[in-house]
Structure formats: structure tokens, C-alpha cells
């Protein structure tokens, strides 16, 4: 499978720059989220992947589905993607755009995987340390994942800090096999 994020990043940067110039960066983020959800439905995915259909017609269909909720920037983005035969990038563009928005707002989406949910006191300690390091506006989500066996794994953007028992065992196995 082809990694779409390198293809989507230039589009996301261009859309973000245009939205930032007119102060609509938060609104466009919401619009891209809607477009992303629509583009992931079975029906729209089938349209996008159908080589017999005109990409412009597909773009117009997508725009019609949510035209009341789209700004000129989002409409132009969909039309440009159709022209370049890149409608399959809508979801990846949304993800890259969200990363740019978080970077601009100096916030991060942080997912903390734990074997079992910590007590409120321990949650607060972890949250305090993460917000000190990554900004007050960071959103922190705790996810229970018994497969990590113990410890925790922290995912910030595309980086992961694995402090779990499972991670340490994998590292040890890799060292022994090398």
C-alpha cells in the first residue's frame, strides 16, 4: 500500500496557508474533517476508485453532499484534487492539516496507552508532566491496552515513546537475535 501522507502534505500546507491568511484555519479544519468522513464512506470510496467516472463529476458530487458547510477554500481544494486525480488524498490531507493546526496552536494530541487505567492521582501526575512538556492546550487521552503488560506507551503526533513491558521485551529479543 502506498503511503499517502507525503503526497498529502503539500496540499495540506497550501490549504493551511490559505486558511491562515484569511483567519479561517479552525473553520477549514472542521470542513476537512467533514470531507474526510464523507470520503471514507463505502459509496464515496467506490466513486473515487471508479476509473470510468469523471473526477470532476465526483468532486461535484462530494461538494453537493456538504455544500452548505464548505468555504471557498475547501471547494477549491476538492476541485484541485479532482483535477490532479488525487481525491483519494482527502483523509490524509485532513490528518496533515490537523498536525499543522496543532503545531500552529502549539498543542499536541497525546495518546497514553496503559495496561490498566491509572488512578486519578496518577493520571493527573502524567497529565501535568505531559502538558508541561508539550503545552497547556494539549489533548491527552488514556487508552487501556492490556497487551502492553505494564508501563505505558505515549504517542505524540507521529512519535512514540514506548515505556511498556512489551516494548522492553521486544527490544531485548531484538538485541539477542542480532
N, C-alpha and C positions, 0 to 999 in steps of 0.2 A: 504494500500500500504506500502511496506517495504521501510524504509529509507536507501538509498544506500550509503550515504556518510561515515558512519562508516566502511562499508565493503571496500570502495574505498580508504580510507585514507592510509592504509599500502602500497597498491600498488603505490599510488602517491608518498609517501615518498621514496620508494625504487627506483622508476624511477627518481625522482628528485635527489637523492643522486648519482645515477649512471651518470646522465647527468652532474651534477655539477662537479664530479670528472674529467671528460674529457672536461669541459668547453663548453658543448653543451646545457646548460639549457634553453637558449632562443630559440634555434632551435627546441628542443624537444617540447617546449610549442606550437610552431606553428604546429608541426606534430600532436600533440594530439588534437589540435583544428580541424584540417582536419579530423582526425579519428572520433572525436565527431560528426561532421556534417554528415559524411558518416553513422555512426551508428544510427543516428536519422531519416534517410530516411525510408519510408514505406517498401521498398524492403529489406533493410538490417535488419530492426527490425523484419520483418517476418522470415527471415533466422535465426536470433539469437533465436527467440522464438519457432522455429520448433523443437520439440523433436526428430523427426525422422532423422534429419541431423547430421552428424558428426561435432563436434565442431571444429576439426582440418580443415575440408574442409571449414567451414565458415570462419575460421581465414585466410586460404589461399586465399579465395575469397576477403576478406577485404584487405589483403596485396596486392593482384594483382591490386585492384582498384586504389591504390595510391603508388605502389612500388617505383616509381621514386622519390617520395617525402619523403620516410621514411628512417631513420637511423637504424642501427642495434639495438639500444636501443628500438625504437618503435616497430620494427618487433618482437624482443624478448618478449616485453610486450604483444603484441597481441597473440603470441603463448602460453605464460604462462597463460593468461586469458582463452584461449580455453582449455588448459589442465586442469585448475581448474573449468571449466564450469562457468566462470564469464564474458563472453563477454558483458553481459548486463551492466557492470560497466564502460564501456568506457567513457561515458559522465560524470559520477560522478568523475572518475579519473582525467579527464581534468579539472573539476572545482576545485578539491582539489589541483592539480598541480599548477593551476594559483594562488591559495591562497598562496601556499608555495613560488612560484616565487615572488609574491608581498612582502611577508614577508622578503625574502632574499634581495630583491632590496630596502627594506624599503619604499615601496609605497603602496597605497591603491586605490581600486576602490570605489568611493563615489558617491552615487545617492541621489540627493536632490529633494524630491517631494514637489512641491509648488502648491497652489490653482491657482495662475496665475503667469506667468513668471515675475520675478522682473526686474527692470531697470538695465542697465549695471553697474551703480554705486553700487547698492545693490548687484548685482551678484559678482562684484569684492571684495566687503567687505566680503561676505560669503566665497568666494574662498580663500581670504587671510587668514581668520581665520582658515579654514579647512587645508590649506597647512602648516600653522604654527604648527598646532596640529598633522597632520598626514604625513608630509613630502612633500617636493617640487615636487617629482615625482608622486604625487597622481593624478589620473584622476578623474575629477569632472564632473558629468552630471546632468543637471537640467531637471526634468520631470514635465510637467504640469499635475496636478491631481485635478480637481475641487471638487472631493468627500471629500478632506480633509478640505474643507470650509475656511480655513485660516491658517496662520502659516506655518510650514514646518515640514517635516519628513526626517531625514537623515539616510541613510542605508550605513554602512561601514562594508564590509565583511558580517558576519552573525549577526551583531549587528544593532539595530535600535534605534535611538533617536527620539521619537515622540513628537514634539512640536506643533502639529496641533490642531485645534479646535475639529476636530472629535475625536482625541485621548483623549483630556481632557474631552469631553462629555462621552466617553466610560468609562473612569476612574471614573467619577462622578457617572454614572449609576451603575457600579460595586460596588462602596462604598455604595450606597443607597440600593442596593439589598442584601448586605452582612449582 
